[in-house]
Amino acid sequence: MAETITKIYSKIFRSKQNKHNYLLHITLFLITFITTVIAGLQWTSGKAGPYEFSSLADGLPYAFSILFILGVHEFGHYFAAVYHKVKATLPFFIPFPPIAGFFNFGTMGAVIKTKSVIPNNKAMFDIGAAGPISGFIACLIVLIYGFTHLPTIDYLLKIHPDFFSPSYGKGAIGLEFGDSLLFAFLRHILTKPNEFIPPMSEIYHYPYLCVGWFGLFVTSMNLIPVGQLDGGHITYSMFGEKKHEAIASISMIILVFLGVLGILNAFIKLNFQIGWSGWMFWAFILFFIIKVKHPPVPQFEKLSRGRMILGFLAILIFILSFTPNPFLLSID
């Protein structure tokens, strides 16, 4: 194992392509660090700024956590690519400046770009699965820490002194994160009955829970088995072109259905508990940009039992992490 890791690192630092891009990678990372610190302050404090320099430290837990999850995810892809001798860039972190009145997480994620052809479906599977599985483990670490280190109710009362008032939230736009099976399960087994557990409408004030929830959300989006998403790479490599196309088509229908439910709920107020209009937008992106079908690889072979088990594990992660209604907006 140590020898393998040494070979990987030596390949990284010998790569001329990566040397030429070091400045760009570092610059994007530093900018993303700044935008996530500010986003962390916005989420946790509930204030849009401006902020005093001394308060920036309050955004560090959020920034470190989200960069940790994104970095682990993308380096999972990267090391798998290096292992299969596929040329790939280091991760490009994508900053997104926090804008008052527009909620965002300070980043649009991170990506790597392959520079050579992926030779077979085994390499495609390893590269596609390494990212979300690694990122999922990072999410678990952050969420376990967050649920086992919940602050007392005094923490939330400093942000919302009127939290227990009957008039709290009246006439204001409320934002609630949707639950996923895994998030609800971890909350149930890791918290104590006598401690204050923040409702989903206040989760974003808790940096580790907010980032962990966001990590699961992004992981599930990447694992949708469509086109060249990570989930598409995995299902194509596991089942072949025809079965993947069928799975991808069904997934697109479900996304559109959830998107329509979200739109109807927003305009007609049907009070559905599932559906989000954003899924319609994501389906549009998948259909016209990422594409539904997965492009063929030069060589296709049956995967080993170990890879198939990992593939089904990735599918399970998708099911446990997926949130049909990730963002719920309401006006009381």
C-alpha positions in Angstrom: 0.0 0.0 0.0 2.8 2.5 0.9 4.6 1.7 -2.3 1.4 2.3 -4.3 0.8 5.7 -2.6 4.4 6.7 -3.2 4.0 5.9 -6.9 0.9 7.9 -7.1 2.5 10.9 -5.5 5.5 10.7 -7.7 3.3 10.7 -10.8 1.4 13.8 -9.5 4.6 15.8 -9.0 6.2 14.7 -12.3 3.2 15.8 -14.3 4.0 18.9 -16.4 0.4 19.5 -17.0 -0.4 19.8 -13.3 2.7 21.9 -12.7 1.5 24.4 -15.3 -1.9 24.6 -13.6 -0.7 24.8 -9.9 -1.3 28.6 -9.8 -4.8 28.3 -11.1 -5.8 25.4 -8.8 -4.4 27.2 -5.7 -6.0 30.5 -6.7 -9.5 28.9 -7.2 -9.1 27.0 -3.9 -8.2 30.2 -2.0 -11.1 32.2 -3.5 -13.4 29.3 -2.7 -12.1 29.2 0.8 -13.0 32.9 1.2 -16.5 32.6 -0.4 -17.3 29.6 1.8 -16.1 31.4 5.0 -18.5 34.2 4.1 -21.3 31.7 3.2 -20.7 30.0 6.5 -21.2 33.3 8.3 -24.4 33.9 6.4 -25.8 30.5 7.2 -24.8 30.3 10.8 -25.6 33.9 11.9 -28.6 34.5 9.7 -27.2 37.9 8.7 -26.1 39.0 5.3 -23.2 41.2 6.5 -21.1 43.3 6.4 -19.0 41.5 8.9 -16.2 42.6 11.2 -12.9 40.9 10.5 -12.9 39.4 14.0 -16.1 37.5 13.2 -14.7 35.7 10.2 -13.4 32.9 12.4 -17.1 31.9 13.0 -17.3 30.9 9.3 -14.2 28.6 9.5 -16.0 25.4 10.7 -18.4 25.6 7.8 -15.6 26.4 5.3 -13.2 23.7 6.5 -16.0 21.1 6.5 -17.3 21.8 3.0 -13.8 22.0 1.5 -13.0 18.7 3.2 -16.0 16.9 1.7 -15.5 18.4 -1.8 -11.7 17.7 -1.7 -12.1 14.1 -0.6 -14.7 13.5 -3.3 -12.6 15.0 -6.1 -9.3 13.4 -5.0 -11.1 10.1 -4.9 -11.7 10.6 -8.6 -8.2 11.8 -9.2 -6.3 9.0 -7.4 -8.4 6.4 -9.2 -7.5 8.1 -12.5 -3.8 8.1 -11.7 -4.0 4.4 -10.7 -5.4 3.5 -14.1 -2.9 5.8 -15.9 -5.6 8.1 -17.1 -4.3 11.7 -17.3 -6.4 14.0 -15.2 -6.1 17.5 -13.7 -6.0 18.3 -10.0 -9.4 19.4 -8.6 -10.7 22.8 -9.7 -12.7 24.3 -6.8 -15.5 26.5 -8.1 -16.2 29.6 -5.9 -19.6 31.2 -5.8 -19.8 34.6 -4.1 -22.5 34.9 -1.5 -25.2 37.3 -2.6 -27.6 39.0 -0.2 -31.1 37.6 -0.6 -29.9 34.6 -2.7 -29.0 31.5 -0.6 -26.0 29.5 -1.7 -23.2 27.5 -0.2 -20.3 29.6 -1.2 -19.2 27.2 -3.9 -20.6 25.3 -6.9 -18.5 22.3 -6.1 -15.3 21.0 -7.5 -14.3 19.1 -10.7 -11.4 17.3 -12.2 -11.0 16.9 -16.0 -9.6 13.8 -17.6 -7.1 14.5 -20.3 -6.9 11.0 -22.0 -9.3 8.3 -23.0 -10.6 6.0 -20.3 -9.7 2.6 -21.7 -12.3 0.3 -20.3 -15.4 0.1 -18.1 -13.3 -1.2 -15.2 -11.3 2.1 -15.1 -14.5 4.0 -15.8 -16.2 2.3 -12.8 -13.3 2.9 -10.4 -13.0 6.6 -11.4 -16.7 7.1 -11.2 -17.3 5.3 -7.9 -14.2 6.5 -6.0 -15.4 10.1 -5.8 -18.9 9.7 -4.3 -18.0 6.8 -2.0 -15.0 8.8 -0.6 -17.1 11.9 -0.4 -19.9 10.0 1.4 -17.5 8.8 4.0 -16.4 12.4 4.5 -20.0 13.4 4.9 -20.5 10.7 7.6 -17.5 12.0 9.5 -18.8 15.6 9.5 -22.4 14.5 10.4 -21.4 12.2 13.2 -19.3 15.0 14.7 -22.1 17.5 14.2 -24.8 15.3 15.8 -22.5 14.3 18.7 -21.4 17.8 19.4 -24.7 19.7 19.3 -24.6 23.0 21.2 -27.3 23.8 23.8 -30.5 25.8 22.9 -28.6 28.9 24.0 -26.7 28.8 20.7 -29.9 29.1 18.7 -31.4 31.7 21.0 -28.4 34.0 20.4 -29.3 33.9 16.7 -33.1 34.0 17.2 -34.0 35.3 20.7 -37.7 34.9 19.8 -37.4 31.3 18.7 -40.0 30.1 21.3 -42.3 33.1 20.7 -45.7 32.3 19.1 -45.0 35.1 16.6 -41.6 33.6 15.5 -41.4 33.5 11.7 -44.8 35.1 11.1 -44.9 37.1 7.9 -41.4 36.0 6.9 -40.1 33.6 4.2 -39.1 30.3 5.9 -36.5 27.9 4.5 -36.5 24.3 5.5 -34.1 21.6 4.4 -35.7 18.3 3.3 -34.9 15.2 5.2 -33.2 12.2 3.7 -33.3 8.6 5.0 -29.7 8.7 6.2 -29.9 12.2 7.8 -33.0 11.2 9.7 -31.4 7.9 10.8 -28.2 9.6 12.1 -30.2 12.2 13.9 -32.2 9.4 15.6 -29.3 7.2 16.7 -26.7 9.9 17.6 -28.8 12.4 19.6 -30.0 12.1 23.1 -33.7 12.4 24.1 -33.1 15.1 26.6 -31.0 17.5 24.4 -32.3 20.1 22.0 -32.4 18.9 18.4 -32.7 21.7 15.9 -35.6 21.3 13.4 -34.9 21.1 9.7 -35.9 24.7 9.4 -32.9 25.7 11.6 -30.3 23.2 10.5 -28.4 25.7 8.4 -27.4 27.6 11.6 -25.3 24.5 12.6 -22.2 24.4 10.3 -21.5 20.7 10.6 -25.1 19.6 10.1 -25.5 22.2 7.3 -22.4 21.0 5.4 -23.1 17.3 6.1 -26.7 17.7 4.7 -25.3 19.6 1.7 -22.7 16.9 1.1 -25.4 14.2 1.0 -27.4 16.3 -1.3 -24.5 16.8 -3.8 -23.5 13.2 -3.5 -27.1 12.0 -4.4 -27.2 14.5 -7.4 -23.9 13.0 -8.6 -25.1 9.5 -8.2 -28.2 9.9 -10.3 -27.7 7.2 -12.9 -27.8 9.4 -16.0 -25.2 10.1 -18.7 -21.8 11.1 -17.5 -22.7 11.8 -13.9 -20.9 9.5 -11.4 -24.0 7.4 -11.2 -24.1 7.1 -14.9 -20.5 5.9 -15.0 -21.3 3.3 -12.4 -24.5 1.9 -13.9 -23.0 1.9 -17.4 -19.9 0.0 -16.2 -22.0 -2.4 -14.2 -24.8 -3.3 -16.6 -23.8 -2.2 -20.1 -25.2 0.3 -22.6 -28.8 -1.0 -23.0 -29.6 -1.5 -19.3 -28.0 1.8 -18.4 -30.1 3.6 -21.0 -33.2 2.1 -19.6 -32.2 3.0 -16.0 -31.2 6.5 -17.1 -34.6 7.0 -18.9 -36.6 5.9 -15.9 -34.5 8.2 -13.7 -35.2 11.2 -16.0 -38.9 10.5 -15.8 -38.8 10.4 -12.0 -36.9 13.7 -12.0 -39.4 15.4 -14.3 -42.3 14.0 -12.2 -40.7 15.4 -9.0 -40.1 18.7 -10.7 -43.7 18.9 -11.9 -44.9 18.2 -8.4 -42.7 20.9 -7.0 -44.0 23.5 -9.6 -47.6 22.5 -8.9 -47.0 22.8 -5.1 -45.5 26.3 -5.6 -48.3 27.7 -7.7 -51.4 25.8 -6.7 -50.4 25.1 -3.1 -51.3 21.4 -3.1 -49.1 20.9 -0.1 -47.3 17.8 -1.5 -44.6 16.5 0.8 -42.4 15.5 -2.1 -41.3 17.4 -5.2 -39.0 20.3 -5.9 -39.1 22.6 -8.9 -35.3 22.6 -9.1 -35.5 18.9 -10.2 -37.1 20.1 -13.4 -34.1 22.5 -14.0 -31.7 19.7 -13.2 -33.5 17.4 -15.6 -33.2 20.1 -18.3 -29.4 20.3 -17.7 -29.0 16.5 -17.8 -31.0 16.1 -21.0 -29.5 18.9 -23.1 -26.0 19.3 -21.7 -24.8 16.2 -19.8 -27.0 13.9 -22.0 -29.0 10.8 -20.9 -27.0 8.1 -22.7 -23.4 7.3 -21.6 -20.8 7.4 -24.4 -19.2 4.0 -25.1 -15.7 3.0 -23.8 -13.1 1.3 -26.1 -13.3 -2.0 -24.2 -16.1 -3.4 -22.1 -15.6 -6.4 -19.8 -17.7 -8.0 -17.0 -16.9 -6.4 -13.7 -15.5 -8.5 -10.8 -17.7 -9.4 -7.8 -15.9 -6.9 -5.7 -16.6 -4.0 -8.1 -20.3 -5.1 -8.4 -20.6 -5.0 -4.6 -19.2 -1.5 -4.6 -21.5 -0.5 -7.3 -24.6 -1.7 -5.4 -23.2 0.1 -2.3 -23.1 3.3 -4.4 -26.7 2.7 -5.4 -27.6 2.3 -1.8 -25.8 5.5 -0.9 -27.8 7.3 -3.6 -31.1 6.0 -2.1 -30.2 6.9 1.5 -28.9 10.3 0.5 -31.5 11.4 -1.9 -34.0 14.1 -0.8 -37.2 14.4 -3.0 -37.9 17.9 -1.6 -34.5 19.4 -0.6 -35.6 23.0 -0.2 -39.0 24.0 1.2 -39.9 27.6 1.1 -42.9 28.9 3.0 -44.6 32.1 4.2 -46.4 32.0 7.5 
